[in-house]
Amino acid sequence: MIKDVNHIGVAVKSIETALPFYTGTLGLTFEAVENVESQRVRVAFIKAGNCKIELLEPTSPDSPVAKFIEKRGEGIHHVALSVDNIEDRIQDMIEKGIQMIDSTSRKGAGGANIAFMHPKASNGVLVEFCEKAAKQHDN
């Protein structure tokens, strides 16, 4: 079951350059930065009401986020939906004929289990399923 929108991922060239807009201009609360080596990205977590914004800064020119920025520029990269059982959601999508990038979950930022749906299956939007770890900070 999909519970809610967990976060919106925003691809940026530099967290340090982008962060003042979200914290200063919009008045949102910065929480932390984490390196996610497996994704070759730094992630800044920003609290935005009952949702988060994650600023995604590539740490390698061949990372998926770097390729996204090169092709489309900075901006919304993905929408993440919270789910109760990510493996069940993945199988449900596959059974419905939905193309998944990930056929099983993998570790993402904040210790969450994540899996991405191919944007061709969702009208050009990269959709992430996100199952948070039990002992994670309030996301």
N, C-alpha and C positions, 0 to 999 in steps of 0.2 A: 504494500500500500504506500502511496506517496503521501507524505505528511505535510510538507510545506516547502517553500523556497528556502533553501539553506543559505546560499550566497550567490552573488553575481561576480564572476571573474572578469577583471578588466586588465587587458594587456597594456603594459607601459614600458617605455625604454628605461626609465629610472624611477624607482620608488621615491627616492629623495626629492626628485623634481615634482612628481605627481602628488605626493602626500599632503603638502600644504593646502591644496585645493579642497581636499576632503576634510581635513581637520580644521583649517583656518577659515576658509570661505564657507563651507557647509556646516562647520561646527560638530562634525562627527568625532567619535572617540577612537583613537588609535589604540590597538591592543598589543600587537607583537609582530615581529618579523621572523620567518622561518625559512631555512634553506631546504628545498626538497631536491636532493641530489638526483634521485631517479628520474625526475621530470626536467632537470637542468633549469631550475627556476627558483627565485626568491619570492616569497609570498608575504605581503603585509596584510594583516587582518584589521579591518575597520568595522566597528559596530555601527549599524544603521537600523535602529529600532529592533524589530524581531528577525532581522536578516543581517547578513554581513556583506561587505564588499571586500573582495580579495584583489589586491593589486599584484599582478604577475609580471615580474621582471626576469627576462631570460638571463641565464648565467653562461650560456654557450650559444654561439651563432648558429648551431645546428639543432637547437631545441625547438619543439613544436611552437612555443610562444614566439621565439625569434622569427621563425618562418611565417607565423601569422602576421606579426608586425611588418615584416618585409613585404608581404603580399597585400595586406589590407590597412596597415597603419595601426596606431594605437586605438583602443576602444574596447567595447564589450567583446569578450572572448567566449564566455559560456554562461549558462544558467544551471545552477546545481539544485537538485531536488532531494530533500531528505527522504529516506526510505527506511522501513523497519528491517527488512531482510534483503540485502542487495543481491545475493545469489538467486533468490526467488524472482526478483524484478528482472534480472538479466535473462533468466530462462523464459519468463513470461514474454519479454520483448522478442526473443528469438522465436518462440512458438507462434507469435503473431506476425512473423515475417519481417520484423524490424531489424535493420542492419546495425550491429553493434561494433564499435571499435574494439571493445574489450569483451571477450566471451567469459571471463572470470574477473573478479574484483582484484584490485591492487591497492597498495598503500599510497595515500596522498597526504596533503598537508594536515597537520593537527592529528595525525594518527588515524584518520578516517579511512575506511575502505571505499574505493571509488571505482566507477566504470563509466565510460562514455558511449553515448549513442552516436552513430554517424550522422553528421548534419544533413546528408541526403535524405534521411528518414524523417526529418523533423523540420521541413521547410527552411533549410539553411541555418538552423540554430544548433550549435553544439550543446547538447544536453548531457549533464553529468548526474549520475545517481550517487548519493553520498550517504553512507552509513557511519555515523560517528562512533568512536570508541567509547566504551562505558565510562571511563575515568577522565574524559576530556573536559577542558574548560568550556563554559557555556557558549555553544555555537548555535 
